[in-house]
Amino acid sequence: MAESESPENRIAAMESTSSSTSDLNFSIRRRSTVMDSASTEMMGSEGLKSSGKACDKVKIEKQSDMKFNYRPSMPAHSGVRESPLSSDAIFKQSHAGLFNLCIVVLVAVNSRLIIENLIKYGWLINSGFWFSSKSLRDWPLFMCCLSLPAFPLAAYLVEKLAYRNCISELVVVFLHIIITTASLLYPVLVILRCDSALLSGGTLMLFACIVWLKLVSFAHTSSDMRAIAKSIDKENTPSISSKADNSYDANFKSLVYFMVAPTLCYQSSYPRSASVRKGWVVRQFVKLIIFTGFMGFIIEQYINPIVQNSQHPLKGNLLYAIERVLKLSVPNLYVWLCMFYCFFHLWLNILAELLRFGDREFYKDWWNARTVEEYWRMWNMPVHKWMVRHIYFPCLRNKIPKWAALLIAFFVSAVFHELCIAVPCHMFKLWAFIGIMFQVPLVVITKFLQNKFKSSMVGNMIFWLFFSILGQPMCVLLYYHDLMNRKGKTE
């Protein structure tokens, strides 16, 4: 009697008397529900005795679900679904696995190329290109670098005199022009008079440009705060943003913090983080050392041999020049990406952490730029904010058209790119200047294509092609051969 009343017999009897698939499915679902509820009640009562028996009941429940729910008569297709790689569903899926595959393949392929290069050419690392025998004698450049803080001090004294109304506004502007111009010309003259190493001259020139940009921001911001303070005193205040700092006083401590902070835009106070994460700083330093070494390895082991075995791209065979540019594009792209990661992510974040500088938006997702204009707005945020604050919007406020303001901003950027490259190389060929100014028509072209095709992929691919694959390798070849011609190593 107990055997005939078992659940298996009842199910068998129901299957034998069923006349349709729907009745069968209904009965199975009904009995499955009964079994589930019975199992649940049993587990509830027995679970108080021991945890081992509770685990056994869970296993029995799962076996019951497998037995009654996954039968051959159950439907395997219950809805309309797209393949994961179809055009309608591809952007709704996660591609983390494919991304990991690309990383694995990239590491494997480049590891093979590195091993092949070492077997074929041997160890080519040579520091002479960066540090010549005269590198230790570059003390004039070192002394010049140490003397650069004198210019911010002079600018501070000028602002103090202006705050006490000891000098007129016209004299203040004139003195700031002299100070900022001297802060840039002084390092240029020192570098040009000394036959220094390329790395030493480039480092000093970069510091000089940063000091110039900071001094311009300090002078411009202080002048604006003086104007706001005077308008408040006259009770004729224009509509001023609530975010503006209307308190004007030349604070030496604020200026010192600004000169070492990872920003080019002066303000009396900045957002600050709560504390310094010392362990995090150490980890970032380790990454900085690793990626800097990797960047140097690519330069010495790949880029130098390629450019040494090439001809001047504007004097040789056109097809050969294109082949050299394309061959140089991949290692040059690796170096450029490593440089971006080392400077804009690692170094600036390390400096911000040590100074507790809160606003760490040093770059945006420039790799997704749809136009060249978007790239220049996102890849170097400190310079972009400086350009917008001290050049672009002042031009617009002075009734200058937008296209002219944009052209002026690119002109200033082109001048400083040329200074940072031409002065350490002791030659002025204007290749960097032309390359930056060439971005202006590319801005128009990529914006037109973006509006025409209504696709972000077209503009993004054009950006990568012209900027990274063709433009930068061409500039490297041009400057290298002109530098070698100046040193008398090539024809």
Disulfide bonds with the S-S distance in Angstrom:
none
